[in-house]
Amino acid sequence: MNLSEAKITYLFHSGYAVETATHFIIFDYYQPFPAEKLNINDGVITSEFLRTKKNIMVFASHAHADHFDPIILKWGQDNPNIHYILSSDIQVKANPVNHHIVSAYEKRTIDNITIETFGSTDQGISFLIQVDGLSIFHAGDLNWWHWSGETKEERDYAEKIFKAEMEKIIGQQMDIAFFPVDRRLEEAYCMGAEYFAAKIKPKLLLPMHFGNDYGASKAFVERAKILGIPTTEISHKGQEIIFS
């Protein structure tokens, strides 16, 4: 892998793995029903697989069960070189040297990766990292959560806090961004992603937070064609996307 190149693997829901020239990075790993003997081709990370990787960084944006799978902490028992970057709302029993607890609006450098954190419109934080010539953003639960069942006042507030958080991010350059596309929001399922893409203009925006609803990704691709948003349809666990 050359500098400014990445192999991206869709794991599940909001989980992605990104392999760059010198690092292997995992975001928001969550596998609710992993069967035995599955591997990364099925979106499943194992301790055995991680033994083949170097400079591993594991990010978790918040404590919601669909973004933080406690099994990730077991990986470090077999590979002491893993660094964990965990949102401050995640409770861990121990705090080893390689566990880095972060809140919104911090900036750190860990293992030659620059990490900047932003807020969320739900729980936890979002991440912007600089690694091997690439700028990568993971939104966590940052989104324009426009629920049709809420009151107008609640929807207006959701818009206000989303756009206020976006103001803190606008101006950042991003190569790869992972952002929610969630059809539980009905007609507003990709409103946040569209706004984000219009303001940030990432070179590649990949959808997440849709669980097994791969139709959400397919529908977003059709919208993205009209709006000129660079994306890729996600159709299965273990799907690989090469960014160059």
C-alpha positions as CSV (number, residue, x, y, z in Angstrom):
1,M,0.0,0.0,0.0
2,N,1.4,3.4,-1.0
3,L,1.0,6.7,0.8
4,S,-2.4,8.3,0.2
5,E,-3.9,4.9,-0.7
6,A,-6.3,2.9,1.5
7,K,-8.1,-0.4,1.4
8,I,-11.5,0.1,3.1
9,T,-13.5,-2.9,4.3
10,Y,-17.2,-2.6,5.3
11,L,-17.7,-4.6,8.5
12,F,-21.3,-3.9,9.6
13,H,-23.6,-1.0,10.4
14,S,-21.2,1.8,11.2
15,G,-18.1,-0.4,11.3
16,Y,-15.3,0.0,8.8
17,A,-11.7,-1.1,8.7
18,V,-9.2,1.1,6.8
19,E,-5.7,-0.2,5.9
20,T,-3.2,2.5,5.0
21,A,0.5,2.3,4.1
22,T,1.5,1.9,7.8
23,H,-1.6,1.4,9.9
24,F,-4.7,-0.8,10.3
25,I,-7.6,1.2,11.6
26,I,-11.0,0.0,12.9
27,F,-14.0,2.3,13.5
28,D,-17.1,1.5,15.6
29,Y,-16.9,-2.3,15.4
30,Y,-20.2,-4.1,16.1
31,Q,-21.1,-7.6,15.2
32,P,-24.4,-8.7,16.9
33,F,-24.5,-12.3,15.6
34,P,-21.0,-13.4,14.5
35,A,-20.9,-17.1,13.8
36,E,-17.8,-19.3,14.4
37,K,-15.0,-19.5,11.8
38,L,-16.0,-16.2,10.1
39,N,-13.3,-13.7,9.1
40,I,-12.9,-10.2,7.7
41,N,-14.4,-11.3,4.4
42,D,-17.6,-11.7,6.5
43,G,-17.1,-8.4,8.3
44,V,-15.8,-10.2,11.4
45,I,-12.5,-9.2,13.1
46,T,-10.7,-11.8,15.1
47,S,-7.6,-11.7,17.4
48,E,-5.9,-14.2,15.0
49,F,-6.5,-11.9,12.1
50,L,-5.1,-8.9,14.0
51,R,-1.8,-10.8,14.6
52,T,-1.1,-10.3,10.9
53,K,-1.4,-6.5,11.2
54,K,0.8,-3.8,12.6
55,N,0.1,-0.4,14.1
56,I,-3.5,-1.2,14.9
57,M,-5.8,1.7,16.0
58,V,-9.3,0.9,17.3
59,F,-11.8,3.7,17.5
60,A,-15.2,3.8,19.3
61,S,-17.3,6.9,19.0
62,H,-19.7,6.3,21.9
63,A,-21.1,3.7,24.2
64,H,-24.3,2.7,22.2
65,A,-24.3,-1.0,21.7
66,D,-24.4,-0.6,17.9
67,H,-21.1,1.4,17.9
68,F,-19.2,-0.2,20.8
69,D,-18.8,-4.0,21.0
70,P,-16.9,-4.9,24.2
71,I,-15.2,-7.8,22.3
72,I,-12.8,-5.2,20.9
73,L,-11.2,-5.0,24.3
74,K,-10.3,-8.7,24.2
75,W,-8.2,-8.1,21.0
76,G,-5.7,-6.3,23.1
77,Q,-5.1,-9.3,25.3
78,D,-3.6,-11.1,22.3
79,N,-2.0,-8.1,20.7
80,P,-0.5,-5.5,23.3
81,N,0.4,-3.2,20.4
82,I,-3.2,-2.2,19.8
83,H,-4.1,1.4,20.6
84,Y,-7.7,2.1,21.6
85,I,-9.2,5.6,21.2
86,L,-12.5,5.6,23.1
87,S,-15.1,8.2,23.7
88,S,-15.2,9.4,27.3
89,D,-18.8,8.0,27.8
90,I,-17.5,4.5,27.3
91,Q,-16.8,2.8,30.7
92,V,-13.9,0.4,30.9
93,K,-12.9,-1.4,34.0
94,A,-9.2,-0.7,33.5
95,N,-7.3,2.0,31.7
96,P,-4.1,0.5,30.3
97,V,-1.5,2.7,28.7
98,N,-2.8,1.9,25.3
99,H,-6.4,3.1,26.1
100,H,-6.8,6.7,25.2
101,I,-10.0,8.3,26.5
102,V,-11.1,11.4,24.5
103,S,-13.9,13.9,24.5
104,A,-15.1,16.3,21.9
105,Y,-12.8,19.1,20.6
106,E,-9.5,17.5,21.5
107,K,-6.5,17.1,19.3
108,R,-3.9,14.4,20.0
109,T,-1.1,12.6,18.1
110,I,-0.9,8.8,18.8
111,D,1.4,6.4,17.0
112,N,2.0,9.0,14.2
113,I,-1.7,9.6,13.7
114,T,-3.2,13.0,14.3
115,I,-6.6,12.7,15.9
116,E,-9.1,15.5,16.2
117,T,-12.5,15.0,17.8
118,F,-15.7,16.8,17.2
119,G,-19.1,16.5,18.7
120,S,-22.2,14.5,17.9
121,T,-26.0,15.2,17.7
122,D,-26.6,12.1,19.8
123,Q,-24.2,10.5,22.2
124,G,-20.4,10.6,22.0
125,I,-18.1,12.2,19.5
126,S,-16.9,12.1,15.8
127,F,-13.3,11.6,14.6
128,L,-11.1,13.2,12.0
129,I,-7.7,11.6,11.6
130,Q,-4.7,12.3,9.5
131,V,-2.7,9.2,8.6
132,D,-0.2,8.4,5.8
133,G,-1.2,11.4,3.8
134,L,-5.0,10.7,4.2
135,S,-7.7,12.6,6.0
136,I,-10.4,10.3,7.3
137,F,-13.6,11.3,9.1
138,H,-16.0,9.0,11.0
139,A,-19.2,10.7,12.1
140,G,-20.3,8.3,14.8
141,D,-23.9,9.3,15.5
142,L,-23.4,12.9,14.2
143,N,-26.3,13.3,11.9
144,W,-29.4,15.4,11.0
145,W,-31.8,13.3,13.0
146,H,-35.1,14.5,11.4
147,W,-37.7,12.1,12.8
148,S,-41.2,12.4,11.3
149,G,-42.9,11.5,14.5
150,E,-41.4,14.3,16.5
151,T,-42.9,17.8,16.9
152,K,-41.9,20.7,14.7
153,E,-40.0,22.2,17.6
154,E,-38.1,19.0,18.1
155,R,-37.2,18.7,14.4
156,D,-36.2,22.4,14.3
157,Y,-33.9,21.8,17.3
158,A,-32.4,18.8,15.6
159,E,-31.6,20.9,12.6
160,K,-30.2,23.7,14.7
161,I,-27.7,21.5,16.7
162,F,-26.6,19.6,13.6
163,K,-25.8,22.7,11.6
164,A,-24.1,24.2,14.6
165,E,-21.8,21.2,14.9
166,M,-21.2,21.3,11.1
167,E,-20.0,24.9,11.5
168,K,-17.2,23.5,13.7
169,I,-16.2,21.1,10.9
170,I,-16.6,23.1,7.8
171,G,-13.2,24.0,6.3
172,Q,-11.7,20.7,7.0
173,Q,-10.3,18.7,4.0
174,M,-11.4,15.1,3.9
175,D,-10.4,12.3,1.6
176,I,-12.7,9.6,3.1
177,A,-15.8,10.2,5.2
178,F,-18.2,7.7,6.8
179,F,-21.6,9.2,7.5
180,P,-25.1,7.9,8.5
181,V,-27.7,7.0,5.9
182,D,-30.6,5.6,7.8
183,R,-34.0,4.9,6.3
184,R,-35.7,4.9,9.7
185,L,-35.7,8.6,9.0
186,E,-38.0,8.0,6.1
187,E,-37.8,10.7,3.4
188,A,-35.0,12.4,5.5
189,Y,-32.8,9.2,5.4
190,C,-29.8,10.9,3.7
191,M,-30.5,14.6,4.4
192,G,-27.6,14.8,6.8
193,A,-25.2,13.1,4.4
194,E,-26.3,15.4,1.6
195,Y,-25.7,18.5,3.7
196,F,-22.4,17.1,4.9
197,A,-21.2,16.4,1.4
198,A,-22.3,19.8,0.1
199,K,-20.4,21.6,2.9
200,I,-17.3,19.4,3.2
201,K,-16.9,17.9,-0.3
202,P,-15.1,14.7,0.7
203,K,-13.4,12.8,-2.1
204,L,-15.3,9.7,-1.1
205,L,-18.4,9.5,1.2
206,L,-19.4,6.0,2.3
207,P,-22.8,5.4,4.0
208,M,-23.2,3.7,7.3
209,H,-25.7,3.2,10.2
210,F,-28.1,1.1,8.0
211,G,-27.7,-2.3,9.6
212,N,-28.9,-5.0,7.2
213,D,-30.9,-2.4,5.1
214,Y,-28.5,-2.4,2.1
215,G,-31.3,-0.8,0.1
216,A,-30.5,2.4,2.0
217,S,-27.0,2.4,0.4
218,K,-28.4,1.6,-3.0
219,A,-31.0,4.4,-2.7
220,F,-28.3,6.8,-1.6
221,V,-26.1,6.0,-4.6
222,E,-29.0,7.1,-6.9
223,R,-29.3,10.4,-5.0
224,A,-25.6,10.8,-5.0
225,K,-25.5,10.5,-8.9
226,I,-27.9,13.4,-9.2
227,L,-26.0,15.5,-6.6
228,G,-22.5,14.7,-7.7
229,I,-21.5,13.0,-4.4
230,P,-18.7,10.5,-4.8
231,T,-19.7,7.3,-3.2
232,T,-19.9,3.5,-3.6
233,E,-22.9,1.2,-3.0
234,I,-22.4,-1.0,0.0
235,S,-24.0,-4.4,-0.7
236,H,-22.5,-6.9,1.8
237,K,-20.3,-7.4,4.8
238,G,-16.6,-7.7,4.0
239,Q,-16.9,-5.5,0.8
240,E,-13.6,-3.9,-0.1
241,I,-13.2,-0.4,-1.6
242,I,-9.8,0.8,-2.8
243,F,-9.2,4.5,-2.3
244,S,-6.3,6.1,-4.3
